[in-house]
Amino acid sequence: MRMGPSLTEPLPLRRADLIARIRSAGAFDVAIIGGGATGLGVALEACLRGYRTVLLEGCDFAKGTSSRATKLLHGGVRYLAQGQVGLVREALRERRRVLASAPHLASPLRFVLPAYRSLELGQFAAGLCLYQALAGRSSLGRTSVQLGRTALGDEAKLLRPGVKGAVRYWDAQFDDARLAVASARTAVALDACVINHCAVEQLTFDSAGRVVGLRAVDCEKGESISIAARCVVNAAGVWAGRWLDGAGGTRNEAVQPSQGAHIVVSREFWPSDEALLIPRTSDGRVLFVVPWLGATLIGTTDHPVDSPALEPLPMREEVLQILADAAAYLARPPSEADIQSVWAGLRPLVRSRPGAKKATSALSREHAVVVDDSTLVTVTGGKWTTYRSMGEDVLNHCSRAGLLPSRTPAPDVRLIGAPMHPVTALCEPAGEHLYGSEAGWLLQLPGGDTYLAPGFSEAMVRFAVRHEFARTVEDVLARRSRLLFVDARRALECGPRVAEIIGEESDHDPALAAFQVLARQYIWRG
């Protein structure tokens, strides 16, 4: 794996300069709609292959699905049980790749899978040993079987009585939104034009009906931007259908949005550095209890939705279901009153065939790439773990369709901020360690010793505005810091001071009032 761009200090990201570069660039090779995991994976691979690349995100990077994951980089134990061996093998290989590229934002994590029946223990052991075997050289550690409650160690005290034993295995966790920002910053350092809060309004076509570019609008100034491109990639996730309609096709019935809700509670409810996998829930899923940034993340659900929303609201039945499923295993289960933050995301799942009706929990997590008659390239499905290989696959499709010259895949690259050695695990509270090799630069900014919340300093706000594309209070508190996702009430309290700092660093509206409305949605009121 090669080193990332060599920078003596963090690259300043001035919005006006980025937009000027887009306007003066002439034609691009690749124009990407969507700044989530998929779009950023395409952008990274495109600029590494030397294509002139532009990516436009209408809101903020990872604003939608890609900041609302369960924070796990995994091959998918459940997918293995469904027979998706190829997907699991690829994801396990890609898991190692992400860990190597961003060791400050992703770290190995051991899981405990308890069994309350002896027969279950044997079944779990067989499946997870196969899971480790599929990882091959990408394995993060040995799978082990503990017989009896005493063999479980301290975790036994955290589980309800009656446990017969457990299987321990290794996967990984990550900070999804910060990985998105690091990917965007790396793409810019590799000469891509990447910008958020710049919404694509329509595609443009030549006389033969082929897509030859797009028109966008700068959401801050309302100014129009026209972009010519040899290849346009639709990586809009659950909103991909809008662009298929615009290309003269039909809405993508092969995509089924599925909502997954999460709750966050105090670390006291699972005070372990290992994660808990609950193997069977009341509706046949699995549930994770994960130590993350000093708190405990519990999720997720799997409910089909018809109309995707930018800010999906967790349903009461989802939250109660999570609490009930956790209570079946935890010795001290949380209640509604213990919820610090609650949120949901939408998965763009790929149906086996258009119009097919199937439970979303049974739908494939693989991705699909389609080049339609207008030459619009649409990618749907997939997940964070495989975001880099998805980018490679999209560009290979573009080359095979004659939209781009074929070029050899580039060597892997370490993302901006990646330290030479792994840092503190992400189960620890947030702090300067999440900045990796840039932590020293962060501490030189004003406010490095003034904390608005544990692990969140005024300097981090300034760093977010100067170097991480942050434009609004929401950008800072939801995705540069993860405070909104960890403790919504505290994030709400921090909002006014964050807005003041953004005002000191820039001349645009930090949208404090909009954030305050949003933050109240993350506070569970039953």
VODO-596582 format. One line per 8 residues: number of its first residue (from 1); their letters; for each residue y, z, x of C-alpha. Coordinates in nm, 4 decimals, always signed. Example, Ala and Ser with C-alpha at 12.3 -4.5 7.8 and 13.67 -1.06 7.14 Angstrom:
1) AS) -0.4500/+0.7800/+1.2300; -0.1060/+0.7140/+1.3670
END
This chain:
1) MRMGPSLT) +0.0000/+0.0000/+0.0000; +0.3323/-0.1047/+0.1455; +0.6402/+0.1116/+0.1507; +0.8998/+0.0565/-0.1171; +1.2522/-0.0692/-0.0494; +1.4011/+0.1011/+0.2552; +1.7115/+0.2863/+0.1409; +1.9215/+0.5220/+0.3520
9) EPLPLRRA) +2.0491/+0.6832/+0.0332; +1.9952/+0.6378/-0.3409; +2.1125/+0.2984/-0.4623; +2.4242/+0.3266/-0.6830; +2.3638/+0.1552/-1.0166; +2.6928/+0.0332/-1.1616; +2.6492/-0.1196/-1.5029; +2.9355/-0.3666/-1.4624
17) DLIARIRS) +2.7812/-0.4961/-1.1395; +2.4398/-0.5423/-1.3034; +2.5864/-0.7375/-1.5938; +2.7947/-0.9491/-1.3543; +2.4787/-1.0331/-1.1609; +2.3088/-1.1452/-1.4818; +2.6031/-1.3645/-1.5819; +2.6293/-1.5310/-1.2407
25) AGAFDVAI) +2.2590/-1.5733/-1.1705; +2.2136/-1.9112/-1.3398; +1.8564/-1.9626/-1.4601; +1.5942/-1.6925/-1.4108; +1.2253/-1.7521/-1.3638; +1.1243/-1.4625/-1.5893; +1.3198/-1.2920/-1.8688; +1.1549/-0.9824/-2.0173
33) IGGGATGL) +1.2292/-0.8297/-2.3570; +1.1547/-0.4568/-2.3544; +1.1903/-0.1792/-2.0981; +0.8810/+0.0231/-2.1742; +0.5694/+0.0540/-1.9610; +0.4570/-0.3032/-2.0243; +0.7896/-0.4729/-1.9589; +0.8514/-0.2691/-1.6448
41) GVALEACL) +0.5030/-0.3495/-1.5161; +0.5784/-0.7199/-1.5606; +0.9196/-0.6843/-1.3928; +0.7774/-0.5061/-1.0890; +0.5051/-0.7630/-1.0372; +0.7433/-1.0544/-1.0978; +0.9966/-0.9508/-0.8354; +0.7175/-0.8633/-0.5906
49) RGYRTVLL) +0.5924/-1.2218/-0.6279; +0.9415/-1.3527/-0.5622; +1.0308/-1.4676/-0.9130; +1.3950/-1.4365/-1.0183; +1.3606/-1.1647/-1.2798; +1.5730/-1.0122/-1.5543; +1.4681/-0.7351/-1.7950; +1.6698/-0.6268/-2.0981
57) EGCDFAKG) +1.6157/-0.3050/-2.2926; +1.8071/-0.2563/-2.6172; +1.8071/+0.1242/-2.5959; +1.6988/+0.3194/-2.2892; +1.3988/+0.2651/-2.0661; +1.0898/+0.4178/-2.2310; +1.2971/+0.5201/-2.5339; +1.0110/+0.4276/-2.7687
65) TSSRATKL) +0.6374/+0.4599/-2.7170; +0.6507/+0.4863/-2.3391; +0.8194/+0.8292/-2.3221; +0.5903/+0.9813/-2.5859; +0.2498/+0.9715/-2.4203; +0.0225/+1.2741/-2.3808; +0.1265/+1.2597/-2.0119; -0.2248/+1.1718/-1.8952
73) LHGGVRYL) -0.3265/+0.9007/-1.6499; -0.6884/+0.8575/-1.7448; -0.9710/+0.6136/-1.7856; -1.0418/+0.7443/-2.1328; -1.3446/+0.9637/-2.1871; -1.3300/+0.8761/-2.5566; -1.3196/+0.5040/-2.4792; -1.6394/+0.5430/-2.2798
81) AQGQVGLV) -1.8077/+0.6985/-2.5847; -1.6948/+0.3899/-2.7797; -1.8662/+0.1617/-2.5284; -1.5469/+0.0236/-2.3706; -1.6909/+0.0435/-2.0198; -1.4756/-0.2370/-1.8781; -1.1540/-0.0753/-1.9968; -1.2594/+0.2609/-1.8530
89) REALRERR) -1.3522/+0.1139/-1.5148; -1.0215/-0.0729/-1.4884; -0.8181/+0.2306/-1.5954; -0.9899/+0.4568/-1.3422; -0.9069/+0.2109/-1.0659; -0.5478/+0.1818/-1.1863; -0.5164/+0.5603/-1.2133; -0.5533/+0.5852/-0.8359
97) RVLASAPH) -0.2969/+0.3080/-0.7924; -0.0294/+0.4930/-0.9910; -0.1015/+0.8179/-0.8082; -0.0502/+0.6410/-0.4745; +0.2697/+0.4656/-0.5808; +0.4460/+0.7729/-0.7248; +0.2958/+1.0996/-0.5940; +0.6100/+1.2893/-0.7033
105) LASPLRFV) +0.5595/+1.1811/-1.0649; +0.1807/+1.1786/-1.0964; -0.0787/+1.4266/-0.9771; -0.4539/+1.4917/-1.0145; -0.5472/+1.7399/-1.2862; -0.8792/+1.9112/-1.3512; -1.0065/+1.9380/-1.7083; -1.2426/+2.1828/-1.8718
113) LPAYRSLE) -1.4587/+2.0623/-2.1611; -1.6222/+2.3616/-2.3348; -1.9481/+2.3433/-2.5273; -2.0468/+2.5800/-2.8080; -2.3981/+2.4395/-2.8404; -2.6502/+2.3961/-2.5600; -2.7287/+2.0393/-2.6640; -2.3600/+1.9524/-2.6432
121) LGQFAAGL) -2.3418/+2.0733/-2.2853; -2.6070/+1.8255/-2.1742; -2.4401/+1.5398/-2.3612; -2.0991/+1.6186/-2.2142; -2.2428/+1.6461/-1.8634; -2.4173/+1.3082/-1.8877; -2.1069/+1.1319/-2.0158; -1.8709/+1.2808/-1.7604
129) CLYQALAG) -2.1048/+1.2175/-1.4694; -2.1073/+0.8526/-1.5764; -1.7260/+0.8705/-1.5989; -1.7106/+0.9893/-1.2374; -1.9598/+0.7229/-1.1277; -1.7497/+0.4475/-1.2839; -1.4519/+0.5676/-1.0802; -1.6384/+0.5007/-0.7565
137) RSSLGRTS) -1.4011/+0.5250/-0.4611; -1.1191/+0.6041/-0.7010; -1.2810/+0.9336/-0.8000; -1.0457/+1.2323/-0.7786; -1.3146/+1.4992/-0.7529; -1.6673/+1.5975/-0.8479; -1.7789/+1.6682/-1.2007; -1.9470/+2.0088/-1.2301
145) VQLGRTAL) -2.1383/+2.1967/-1.4992; -2.0939/+2.5702/-1.5621; -2.3624/+2.7522/-1.7581; -2.2639/+3.0597/-1.9561; -1.9291/+3.2137/-2.0349; -1.8976/+3.4068/-1.7088; -1.9309/+3.0868/-1.5035; -1.6125/+2.9549/-1.6656
153) GDEAKLLR) -1.3972/+3.2020/-1.4761; -1.0496/+3.2875/-1.6052; -1.0548/+3.0045/-1.8588; -1.3329/+3.1863/-2.0484; -1.0778/+3.4473/-2.1588; -0.8640/+3.1736/-2.3111; -1.1433/+3.0358/-2.5315; -1.2900/+3.1674/-2.8530
161) PGVKGAVR) -1.6182/+3.3648/-2.8132; -1.9507/+3.1855/-2.8297; -1.8980/+2.9242/-2.5595; -2.2283/+2.8237/-2.3938; -2.0728/+2.6651/-2.0874; -1.8439/+2.3831/-1.9870; -1.8123/+2.0655/-1.7865; -1.5240/+2.0323/-1.5448
169) YWDAQFDD) -1.3996/+1.6895/-1.4390; -1.0925/+1.5252/-1.2859; -0.8244/+1.2993/-1.4277; -0.4474/+1.2945/-1.3713; -0.1159/+1.3595/-1.5408; +0.2315/+1.2131/-1.4982; +0.5901/+1.2120/-1.6210; +0.6033/+0.8935/-1.8268
177) ARLAVASA) +0.9806/+0.8563/-1.8708; +1.0628/+0.9315/-1.5080; +0.7942/+0.6863/-1.3967; +0.9679/+0.4250/-1.6135; +1.3047/+0.4948/-1.4496; +1.1517/+0.4886/-1.0992; +0.9896/+0.1531/-1.1799; +1.3194/+0.0114/-1.3062
185) RTAVALDA) +1.5073/+0.1340/-0.9991; +1.2450/-0.0132/-0.7669; +1.2656/-0.3494/-0.9435; +1.6449/-0.3520/-0.8982; +1.6071/-0.2670/-0.5295; +1.3707/-0.5661/-0.5053; +1.6495/-0.7879/-0.6458; +1.5571/-0.7930/-1.0145
193) CVINHCAV) +1.8321/-0.7645/-1.2769; +1.7282/-0.4726/-1.4965; +1.9557/-0.3128/-1.7536; +1.9298/-0.0762/-2.0496; +2.1438/-0.0532/-2.3643; +2.1554/-0.4325/-2.3735; +1.9846/-0.5685/-2.6843; +1.8298/-0.9133/-2.7200
201) EQLTFDSA) +1.9627/-1.0713/-3.0405; +1.7841/-1.4052/-3.0487; +1.5777/-1.6541/-2.8527; +1.7138/-1.9938/-2.7528; +1.5170/-2.3189/-2.7738; +1.5304/-2.6718/-2.6392; +1.5073/-2.9832/-2.8557; +1.1266/-2.9681/-2.8446
209) GRVVGLRA) +1.1202/-2.6149/-2.9868; +1.0285/-2.4438/-2.6621; +1.1816/-2.1094/-2.5655; +1.4257/-2.1597/-2.2787; +1.6153/-1.8328/-2.2798; +1.7784/-1.5719/-2.4984; +2.1053/-1.4249/-2.6119; +2.1786/-1.0554/-2.5813
217) VDCEKGES) +2.4645/-0.8164/-2.6417; +2.5963/-0.5361/-2.4247; +2.5598/-0.2441/-2.6682; +2.8504/-0.0560/-2.5107; +3.1152/-0.3291/-2.5120; +2.9773/-0.5605/-2.7774; +3.0001/-0.8606/-2.5425; +2.7500/-1.1440/-2.5672
225) ISIAARCV) +2.5300/-1.2495/-2.2740; +2.3398/-1.5804/-2.2557; +2.0385/-1.6065/-2.0261; +1.8389/-1.9161/-1.9309; +1.4797/-1.8627/-1.8168; +1.1725/-2.0705/-1.7404; +0.9562/-1.8054/-1.9044; +1.0381/-1.5402/-2.1666
233) VNAAGVWA) +0.8009/-1.2432/-2.1982; +0.7937/-1.0497/-2.5239; +0.7009/-0.6941/-2.4218; +0.8595/-0.5223/-2.7205; +0.5531/-0.3169/-2.8149; +0.5297/-0.2314/-3.1837; +0.8424/-0.4452/-3.2392; +0.6881/-0.7579/-3.0830
241) GRWLDGAG) +0.6500/-0.9239/-3.4249; +1.0247/-0.9726/-3.4565; +1.0262/-1.2199/-3.1688; +0.7175/-1.4010/-3.2913; +0.9049/-1.4637/-3.6148; +1.2040/-1.5857/-3.4146; +0.9838/-1.8290/-3.2254; +0.8768/-1.9932/-3.5484
249) GTRNEAVQ) +0.5416/-1.8180/-3.5628; +0.4120/-1.5533/-3.7992; +0.4394/-1.1789/-3.7687; +0.1785/-1.0448/-3.5299; -0.0863/-0.9114/-3.7679; -0.3071/-0.8426/-3.4675; -0.0906/-0.5377/-3.3846; -0.1481/-0.2143/-3.5750
257) PSQGAHIV) +0.1058/+0.0587/-3.4986; -0.0545/+0.4023/-3.4802; +0.1398/+0.7280/-3.4725; +0.0486/+1.0087/-3.2380; +0.2194/+1.3463/-3.2774; +0.2488/+1.6225/-3.0170; +0.3652/+1.9816/-3.0143; +0.4871/+2.1850/-2.7178
265) VSREFWPS) +0.4455/+2.5620/-2.6992; +0.4845/+2.8300/-2.4335; +0.2607/+2.8284/-2.1268; +0.1361/+3.1680/-2.2458; -0.1003/+3.0017/-2.4920; -0.2852/+2.8206/-2.2113; -0.1858/+2.9895/-1.8815; -0.4117/+2.7742/-1.6647
273) DEALLIPR) -0.3559/+2.4983/-1.4100; -0.6428/+2.3083/-1.5728; -0.6215/+2.1108/-1.8965; -0.8485/+2.1682/-2.1949; -1.0270/+1.8838/-2.3693; -1.1275/+1.9683/-2.7248; -1.4132/+1.7238/-2.7864; -1.4252/+1.7080/-3.1641
281) TSDGRVLF) -1.1460/+1.7491/-3.4130; -1.1638/+1.7571/-3.7900; -1.1027/+1.3813/-3.8073; -1.3360/+1.2795/-3.5236; -1.0849/+1.2500/-3.2375; -1.0368/+1.4502/-2.9210; -0.7427/+1.6851/-2.8588; -0.5813/+1.7768/-2.5268
289) VVPWLGAT) -0.4188/+2.1074/-2.4320; -0.2245/+2.0259/-2.1162; -0.0109/+2.2400/-1.8843; +0.3039/+2.0297/-1.8343; +0.6380/+2.1158/-1.6752; +0.5914/+2.4881/-1.7283; +0.4905/+2.4596/-2.0946; +0.1782/+2.3661/-2.2920
297) LIGTTDHP) +0.1516/+2.0226/-2.4513; -0.0995/+1.9799/-2.7354; -0.1875/+1.6430/-2.8886; -0.2410/+1.3952/-3.0208; -0.3060/+1.2540/-3.3679; -0.3908/+0.8987/-3.4721; -0.2409/+0.7763/-3.8006; -0.1688/+0.4121/-3.8936
305) VDSPALEP) +0.1878/+0.3301/-3.9931; +0.3241/+0.0189/-4.1614; +0.6908/+0.0210/-4.0566; +0.7577/+0.1226/-3.6948; +1.0596/+0.3477/-3.6450; +1.2539/+0.3953/-3.3235; +1.2381/+0.7722/-3.3791; +0.9125/+0.8346/-3.5676
313) LPMREEVL) +0.8989/+1.1748/-3.7345; +0.5812/+1.3828/-3.7071; +0.4291/+1.4444/-4.0471; +0.3660/+1.8011/-4.1556; -0.0043/+1.7311/-4.1973; -0.0192/+1.6078/-3.8355; +0.1358/+1.9274/-3.7002; -0.0883/+2.1487/-3.9120
321) QILADAAA) -0.3880/+1.9448/-3.8027; -0.3024/+1.9947/-3.4349; -0.2600/+2.3692/-3.4854; -0.5885/+2.3978/-3.6769; -0.7858/+2.1965/-3.4204; -0.6424/+2.4030/-3.1342; -0.7190/+2.7290/-3.3201; -1.0873/+2.6348/-3.3370
329) YLARPPSE) -1.1052/+2.6682/-2.9552; -0.8221/+2.8898/-2.8303; -0.8621/+3.2664/-2.8230; -0.4890/+3.2971/-2.8870; -0.3843/+2.9974/-3.0959; -0.0166/+2.9136/-3.1510; +0.1430/+2.9115/-3.4948; +0.4227/+2.7025/-3.6435
337) ADIQSVWA) +0.6747/+2.9621/-3.5299; +0.5702/+2.9104/-3.1667; +0.6541/+2.5402/-3.1498; +0.9301/+2.4693/-2.8953; +0.9439/+2.0955/-2.9555; +0.7632/+1.8417/-3.1735; +0.7676/+1.4630/-3.1442; +0.5669/+1.1493/-3.2101
345) GLRPLVRS) +0.5167/+0.8043/-3.0618; +0.3760/+0.4745/-3.1847; +0.0923/+0.2891/-3.0141; +0.0892/-0.0937/-3.0410; -0.2868/-0.1215/-3.0910; -0.4617/-0.4580/-3.0924; -0.6846/-0.5369/-3.3895; -1.0201/-0.7043/-3.3307
353) RPGAKKAT) -0.9025/-0.9869/-3.5594; -0.5857/-1.0474/-3.7624; -0.5805/-0.8579/-4.0891; -0.8899/-0.6521/-4.0071; -0.8884/-0.3015/-4.1549; -1.0209/-0.0409/-3.9165; -0.9383/+0.3215/-3.8331; -0.6751/+0.3265/-3.5589
361) SALSREHA) -0.8806/+0.5753/-3.3571; -1.1495/+0.3052/-3.3289; -0.9159/+0.0233/-3.2225; -0.9209/-0.0955/-2.8631; -0.6657/+0.0330/-2.6116; -0.6956/-0.2922/-2.4175; -0.4021/-0.5305/-2.4012; -0.3762/-0.8902/-2.5159
369) VVVDDSTL) -0.1594/-1.1745/-2.3835; -0.0774/-1.4803/-2.5959; +0.1272/-1.7898/-2.5056; +0.2249/-1.9541/-2.8352; +0.3294/-2.3115/-2.9110; +0.6938/-2.2298/-2.8362; +0.5854/-2.1040/-2.4896; +0.6921/-1.7477/-2.5765
377) VTVTGGKW) +0.4607/-1.5099/-2.3895; +0.3709/-1.1995/-2.5911; +0.1820/-0.8984/-2.4559; +0.0606/-0.6199/-2.6836; -0.1617/-0.3144/-2.6536; -0.2455/-0.1431/-2.3282; -0.1372/+0.1929/-2.1923; +0.0573/+0.3487/-1.9068
385) TTYRSMGE) -0.2424/+0.3896/-1.6773; -0.2872/+0.0131/-1.6543; +0.0787/-0.0920/-1.6629; +0.0670/-0.2601/-1.3220; -0.2495/-0.4607/-1.3899; -0.1025/-0.5626/-1.7265; +0.1980/-0.7030/-1.5417; -0.0308/-0.9024/-1.3153
393) DVLNHCSR) -0.2254/-1.0400/-1.6098; +0.0910/-1.1479/-1.7932; +0.2188/-1.3426/-1.4910; -0.1213/-1.5017/-1.4361; -0.1085/-1.6262/-1.7955; +0.2412/-1.7634/-1.7330; +0.1192/-1.9531/-1.4274; -0.1867/-2.0937/-1.6037
401) AGLLPSRT) +0.0369/-2.2131/-1.8879; +0.2560/-2.4017/-1.6395; +0.5607/-2.1848/-1.7044; +0.5758/-2.0450/-1.3507; +0.4545/-2.1666/-1.0116; +0.1371/-1.9876/-0.9122; +0.1901/-1.7196/-0.6493; -0.0453/-1.4738/-0.4859
409) PAPDVRLI) -0.0278/-1.1185/-0.6211; +0.1816/-0.9011/-0.3945; +0.0605/-0.5858/-0.2162; +0.1129/-0.2603/-0.3996; +0.4462/-0.0897/-0.3482; +0.5489/+0.2740/-0.3432; +0.8206/+0.3450/-0.5967; +1.1656/+0.4697/-0.5004
417) GAPMHPVT) +1.1516/+0.8433/-0.4365; +0.7824/+0.8454/-0.3459; +0.7264/+1.1034/-0.0687; +0.4735/+1.0477/+0.2059; +0.2572/+1.3311/+0.0723; +0.1874/+1.4645/-0.2799; +0.4178/+1.7376/-0.4084; +0.3880/+2.0207/-0.6595
425) ALCEPAGE) +0.1613/+1.9450/-0.9553; +0.3288/+1.8515/-1.2817; +0.1868/+2.1575/-1.4554; +0.4610/+2.3495/-1.2728; +0.8097/+2.3874/-1.4258; +1.0508/+2.0987/-1.3775; +1.2663/+2.1032/-1.0670; +1.3840/+1.9184/-0.7590
433) HLYGSEAG) +1.0255/+1.8310/-0.6590; +1.0257/+1.5586/-0.9273; +1.2795/+1.3697/-0.7127; +1.0392/+1.3354/-0.4206; +1.2039/+1.2035/-0.1050; +1.5423/+1.1945/-0.2821; +1.5548/+1.5703/-0.3438; +1.7785/+1.6195/-0.0394
441) WLLQLPGG) +2.0346/+1.3724/-0.1733; +2.0245/+1.5427/-0.5116; +2.1059/+1.8812/-0.3608; +2.4176/+1.7410/-0.1931; +2.5776/+1.6588/-0.5280; +2.8176/+1.8994/-0.7011; +2.6333/+2.1485/-0.9195; +2.3144/+2.1621/-0.7171
449) DTYLAPGF) +2.3020/+2.5394/-0.7603; +2.4367/+2.5493/-1.1168; +2.1514/+2.5431/-1.3667; +2.1915/+2.4609/-1.7343; +1.8252/+2.5490/-1.7990; +1.5333/+2.6476/-1.5718; +1.4756/+2.3613/-1.3286; +1.7659/+2.1557/-1.4665
457) SEAMVRFA) +2.0919/+2.1552/-1.2725; +2.4313/+1.9948/-1.3169; +2.3558/+1.7881/-1.0057; +2.0624/+1.6308/-1.1900; +2.3018/+1.5067/-1.4586; +2.5236/+1.3499/-1.1949; +2.2257/+1.1946/-1.0185; +2.1039/+1.0515/-1.3503
465) VRHEFART) +2.4397/+0.8850/-1.4172; +2.4967/+0.7573/-1.0642; +2.1484/+0.6405/-0.9736; +1.9155/+0.6408/-1.2766; +2.0845/+0.4221/-1.5421; +2.1660/+0.7221/-1.7684; +2.4471/+0.6447/-2.0129; +2.4193/+0.9065/-2.2882
473) VEDVLARR) +2.3348/+1.2727/-2.3376; +2.0049/+1.1613/-2.4871; +1.9218/+0.9508/-2.1802; +1.9695/+1.2598/-1.9623; +1.8058/+1.5300/-2.1739; +1.5189/+1.3242/-2.3168; +1.4142/+1.1000/-2.0274; +1.5798/+1.1891/-1.6907
481) SRLLFVDA) +1.5209/+1.5551/-1.7644; +1.2421/+1.6154/-2.0164; +1.4121/+1.9196/-2.1653; +1.4289/+1.7765/-2.5188; +1.0511/+1.7250/-2.5139; +0.9804/+2.0710/-2.3704; +1.2328/+2.2947/-2.5479; +1.4473/+2.1245/-2.8119
489) RRALECGP) +1.6663/+2.4262/-2.8880; +1.7614/+2.4714/-2.5253; +1.8329/+2.0995/-2.4943; +2.0632/+2.1228/-2.7949; +2.2515/+2.4079/-2.6255; +2.2910/+2.2052/-2.3049; +2.4257/+1.8963/-2.4792; +2.8017/+1.9716/-2.4676
497) RVAEIIGE) +2.8044/+2.0476/-2.0936; +2.5935/+1.7402/-2.0178; +2.8439/+1.5308/-2.2143; +3.1302/+1.6753/-2.0088; +2.9580/+1.5865/-1.6802; +2.8842/+1.2329/-1.7989; +3.2538/+1.2056/-1.8850; +3.3448/+1.3170/-1.5329
505) ESDHDPAL) +3.1139/+1.0544/-1.3835; +3.1966/+0.7567/-1.6096; +3.4400/+0.6272/-1.8684; +3.2101/+0.5586/-2.1637; +3.1117/+0.7604/-2.4716; +2.8158/+0.9938/-2.3939; +2.7196/+0.9983/-2.7650; +2.6977/+1.3771/-2.7938
513) AAFQVLAR) +2.7067/+1.3846/-3.1744; +2.4177/+1.1381/-3.1996; +2.2147/+1.3497/-2.9586; +2.2772/+1.6661/-3.1581; +2.1429/+1.4977/-3.4710; +1.8394/+1.3743/-3.2781; +1.7658/+1.7075/-3.1099; +1.7448/+1.8851/-3.4441
521) QYIWRG) +1.4591/+1.6518/-3.5381; +1.2587/+1.7870/-3.2423; +1.2988/+2.1447/-3.3674; +1.0080/+2.2254/-3.6002; +1.1198/+2.3859/-3.9227; +0.7956/+2.3615/-4.1163
END
